[in-house]
Amino acid sequence: YHAGPYEAPTGGYARFFHDAGHTIALPRFTGRDAPMTFAHFSDPYADSDLEVGPFGMLQPATEAEPVTPDVLFVPLIGFTPALDRLGQGSGHYDRWLAEHPPRLAVGLAWDVQACDTLPTEPHDQRLDGVITPTRMYGPN
């Protein structure tokens, strides 16, 4: 994801993996009711290949090549040490992960977003790990 002002930053990760030769992709929406897809993100240093999407977030331009990622860095509002995730409430990542198994889903968060418990529903997809500025959470 391309982090908004209140989300854990992703730019350093995008630049690191880009420089290591990995293909970087970001979520893209063709409309507010459209499913989330992913497309190639070629410029993690200047965002020159991004445009504002229907939710007001930067996303790959229409002509960017579609990509099906193997690893997702996932935004969140809260998470538990058991790797439950509370997102923005639209379910885009839950639906995408359910439709594209097996994929590795890693949440990026601030330490303050850790919660003892969260309300979960049957469709919620558990994360494979969470990275905060001070630690990494994962299966024991």
Residue pairs with C-beta under 8 A, 6 or more apart in sequence:
1 7
1 10
1 26
1 27
1 73
1 74
1 75
2 10
2 26
2 41
2 47
2 50
2 57
2 58
2 59
3 9
3 10
3 11
3 75
3 108
4 57
7 75
7 108
8 75
8 108
8 109
8 110
8 132
9 108
10 73
10 108
11 44
13 73
13 108
14 24
14 41
14 44
15 44
15 45
17 24
18 24
18 44
23 40
23 67
24 40
24 41
24 42
24 44
25 38
25 39
25 40
25 41
25 60
25 67
25 69
26 38
26 39
26 41
26 50
26 58
26 59
26 60
27 36
27 37
27 38
27 57
27 59
27 92
28 36
28 37
28 38
28 39
28 53
28 59
28 60
28 64
29 35
29 36
29 37
29 53
29 54
29 55
29 59
30 37
30 54
31 54
32 54
32 55
34 54
35 92
35 95
35 96
36 92
36 93
36 95
36 96
37 66
38 66
38 67
38 68
38 69
39 59
39 60
39 61
39 64
39 65
39 66
39 67
40 60
40 64
40 65
40 66
40 67
41 49
41 50
41 60
41 64
42 49
42 64
43 49
43 50
47 58
49 60
49 61
49 64
50 58
50 59
50 60
50 61
51 58
51 59
51 60
51 61
51 62
52 58
52 59
53 59
68 100
69 103
70 103
70 104
71 103
71 104
71 105
71 106
72 93
72 96
72 97
72 103
72 104
72 105
72 106
73 106
73 107
73 108
74 85
74 87
74 93
74 105
74 106
74 107
74 108
74 127
75 87
75 88
75 93
75 107
75 108
76 85
76 86
76 87
76 107
76 108
76 109
76 113
76 130
77 86
77 87
77 88
77 113
78 85
78 86
78 109
78 113
78 114
78 115
78 118
79 85
79 86
79 107
79 109
79 113
79 114
79 115
79 118
79 127
79 130
79 137
80 114
80 115
80 116
80 117
80 118
81 114
81 137
82 126
83 107
83 126
83 127
83 128
83 129
83 130
83 137
83 138
83 139
84 117
84 118
84 120
84 124
84 126
84 127
85 107
85 118
85 124
85 125
85 126
85 127
86 115
86 118
86 119
87 93
87 94
91 123
93 105
93 125
94 123
94 124
94 125
95 123
97 103
97 105
97 125
98 123
98 125
104 128
104 129
105 125
105 127
105 128
106 127
106 128
106 129
106 130
106 131
107 127
107 129
107 130
107 131
108 130
108 131
109 130
109 131
109 132
110 132
110 133
111 132
111 133
111 134
111 135
113 132
114 132
114 137
128 138
128 139
129 136
129 137
129 138
129 139
130 136
130 137
130 138
131 137
